[in-house]
Amino acid sequence: MTFGCKEGVQPKNSNAKEAVRPELNLTEANRLVSLPLACMQVEYPNRLGQTLNDSTHLKNPKTLHPAFYGCFDWHSSVHGHWSLVSLLKQFPDLNEAEIIRTKLAENLSKENIESEINYFGMKGNTNYERTYGWAWLLKLAEELQTWDDPMAKDLSGNLQPLVDIIVKGYIDFLPKLNYPIRVGEHSNTAFGMSLAWDYAKTVNNEQLEEVIKRSVTRFYIKDIGCPLEWEPSGFDFLSPCLQEADVVRKVLTPKEFKHWIKNFLPQLTKPSFVLETGEVSDRTDGKLVHIDGLNFSRAWCLYGIAKTLPEYSYLIPIADKHLSYSLPSIVDDNYEGTHWLGTFALYALNHSE
């Protein structure tokens, strides 16, 4: 397997030795697109993650989630659809472009989205996929709304009623959340707000934007000395410290963020900063392979910090190395990783320029 690379910024620390910046080109896009395309209509294996209130809830995944039944679980299916839209938007000449269009139209039909809405309306399901799956649903909606394509406009219209439910979910939930969730997995509050913020800014949803801004300020603005040396935990696919920094940089002005990050992650302010890549011991283990996702998410956070504060450009080779470590290994026969890692790789690659 190969992937496109170009030389990265010249190293200033040990992280950057022989660092290359992977490049999202047509060859790499065709490689990445194979992952969600291969699973978006594969019903089993499947982890429903549902709460059963009575026996009528016992139905097969495709009946419960006709739009997002593939790729093992609901959130992976949602962000797999985002990956397909993002790649097709950037590379219209993908080898499987017509197949992708056909499957997107099949899955994101008005009728299928209505069934997804009905699921959220069932007793006990209003908090389903809060906030990780919610975040990816808004990222999918954002990608469709910013794609100048007739099919995208149709699919965006189909999806909007479900988007409205998710937006209301954020607006209702965040003010009631007294404390942020700081873990390195799905329930991380900073990640959930980061993608929702992007959506709110793109579509000019001022109410959602204000709720997120208030929550970020309330949760994080006084934080100091995040223990980055404690990371990663064994199953992390998000960095609690860096993901927090990522959402704070979006909400604050660059000047405010520069002051905040000096107190929150003072070690990042030094050009000699070192952050070793997370090592994966067994990619057939669905939890241990999370570390590949951690490398990708660290990369997009570090790229983002350097973009907001150009004087932190020495973080770019560190991001390059994290991305380069995991990218060659995600297309394999291990469904434990292939059903979701392509999305994380793509999201990091989209932030690398």
Beta strands, then each sheet from edge to edge (+ up, - down):
strand 1: 5-7
strand 2: 20-22
sheet 1: 1+ 2-
end
